[in-house]
Amino acid sequence: MKRVITLLLILYSAPSNAQNWHLNTEPVYFFAKAPNLALDYHLSSSVALGFQYSALDWGKNGSNLSGFQMFYSRTGEIATSSEVLKVYAGLLSRQTTLLKIEAKEDPVPLFEILYGYRWVMEGNFTVAVLAGTFFTSKHIYPGISVPVGYLF
């Protein structure tokens, strides 16, 4: 998996320009013992695609939730303050429990759909407030996300 991520970063970084990348984290999750990091690349003025990694329970026994995410702005200005839709598809690692979701011998697919607003401030710092749902084939939960980040 590390090789795939590294290869994707190399492929995307070759033609990149300023403000094509967005690095962010959700500080609230750190208090829940789940440090996380996400890196997105702007494919167009309205779409960004990226990868998110969260070390659940501080990564104890390799517990994590990782996957791909897409952001869409209907205004076509994803690098500026605008409404955003986030669609996420990831895997909860083996031997990991998140709320009532248990991944025993096999990873469990987890999905998220959130909608909200992202502010881009002077200096390219970002703050977003997103709400929606995250779910598996057996569970559904309300979701809220308050990521902070930086466009570069």
C-alpha positions in Angstrom: 0.0 0.0 0.0 2.9 2.4 0.8 4.3 1.8 -2.7 1.0 2.6 -4.3 0.6 5.8 -2.4 4.2 6.9 -3.1 3.7 6.1 -6.8 0.4 8.1 -6.9 2.2 11.1 -5.3 5.0 11.0 -7.8 2.7 10.8 -10.7 0.5 13.7 -9.5 3.4 15.9 -8.4 5.2 16.0 -11.7 2.8 18.4 -13.4 1.5 20.1 -10.2 1.3 23.9 -9.8 0.6 26.1 -6.8 -2.6 25.4 -5.0 -3.2 22.0 -6.7 -2.7 20.1 -3.4 -4.6 20.3 -0.2 -3.2 18.7 3.0 -5.6 18.5 6.0 -6.3 16.9 9.3 -9.3 16.7 11.7 -8.0 17.9 15.1 -11.1 16.7 17.0 -10.2 13.1 16.0 -6.8 13.4 17.8 -8.8 13.7 21.1 -10.6 10.4 20.2 -7.2 8.7 19.8 -7.4 8.7 16.0 -4.6 10.9 14.4 -5.4 11.4 10.8 -4.0 13.0 7.6 -5.5 13.5 4.2 -3.9 14.7 0.9 -6.0 15.8 -2.1 -5.0 16.8 -5.6 -7.2 19.1 -7.6 -8.0 17.4 -10.9 -10.0 20.4 -12.1 -11.5 23.6 -10.8 -14.4 21.7 -9.2 -13.0 18.2 -8.4 -10.3 17.0 -6.0 -9.3 13.4 -5.4 -7.1 12.2 -2.5 -6.2 9.7 0.2 -7.1 9.8 3.9 -5.4 7.7 6.6 -6.5 7.5 10.3 -4.5 5.5 12.9 -7.3 4.3 15.2 -6.5 4.0 18.9 -3.1 5.6 18.0 -2.4 2.8 15.5 -2.3 0.1 18.2 -1.9 -3.3 16.5 -2.1 -1.6 13.1 -5.7 -0.4 13.6 -6.6 2.1 10.9 -9.2 3.4 8.6 -7.8 4.4 5.2 -9.3 5.1 1.8 -9.9 7.4 -1.1 -11.9 10.6 -1.0 -13.3 12.9 -3.6 -14.4 16.5 -3.2 -16.8 18.3 -5.6 -17.7 22.0 -5.7 -20.8 22.8 -7.7 -19.6 26.4 -8.0 -16.5 25.1 -9.9 -14.1 26.9 -7.5 -12.8 24.2 -5.2 -9.6 26.2 -4.4 -11.6 29.1 -3.0 -14.3 29.4 -0.3 -17.2 27.3 -1.5 -19.7 24.6 -0.8 -18.2 21.1 -1.1 -19.5 17.5 -1.3 -17.2 14.8 0.1 -17.5 11.2 -0.9 -15.3 8.7 0.8 -14.7 5.0 0.4 -12.3 3.2 2.7 -11.4 0.1 4.6 -11.5 -0.5 8.3 -8.5 -2.7 9.0 -8.6 -6.3 10.4 -9.0 -6.8 14.1 -10.4 -3.3 14.5 -13.6 -1.9 16.0 -15.0 1.5 15.3 -18.3 2.2 17.2 -20.2 -1.0 16.6 -18.5 -1.8 13.4 -16.2 -4.8 13.8 -13.6 -6.0 11.3 -12.5 -9.4 12.4 -10.6 -11.5 9.8 -11.3 -9.3 6.8 -11.3 -5.5 6.4 -14.7 -3.9 6.4 -15.6 -1.3 3.6 -16.8 2.0 5.0 -18.3 4.9 3.1 -19.0 8.5 3.9 -21.0 11.3 2.2 -20.7 14.7 3.7 -21.8 18.2 2.5 -20.8 21.6 3.8 -18.7 24.7 3.4 -14.9 25.1 3.2 -13.4 28.5 3.9 -10.1 29.4 2.3 -8.4 32.1 4.3 -5.5 34.4 3.5 -2.3 32.3 3.4 -4.2 29.4 1.9 -5.3 28.0 5.2 -8.6 26.1 5.1 -11.4 25.3 7.6 -14.4 23.3 6.7 -17.6 22.2 8.4 -19.2 19.2 6.8 -22.2 17.0 7.9 -23.8 13.9 6.5 -23.5 10.2 7.1 -21.0 7.3 7.2 -22.1 3.8 6.7 -21.3 0.1 6.0 -23.6 -2.6 4.7 -24.9 -3.1 8.2 -24.6 0.2 10.0 -25.4 3.8 9.4 -24.3 6.8 11.5 -24.6 10.6 11.3 -21.3 12.2 10.5 -19.7 15.5 11.1 -16.3 16.7 10.0 -14.3 19.8 10.8 -11.0 19.5 8.9 -8.3 22.2 8.9 -5.7 22.3 6.2 -3.5 24.1 3.8 -3.5 24.6 0.0 -0.2 24.4 -1.7 
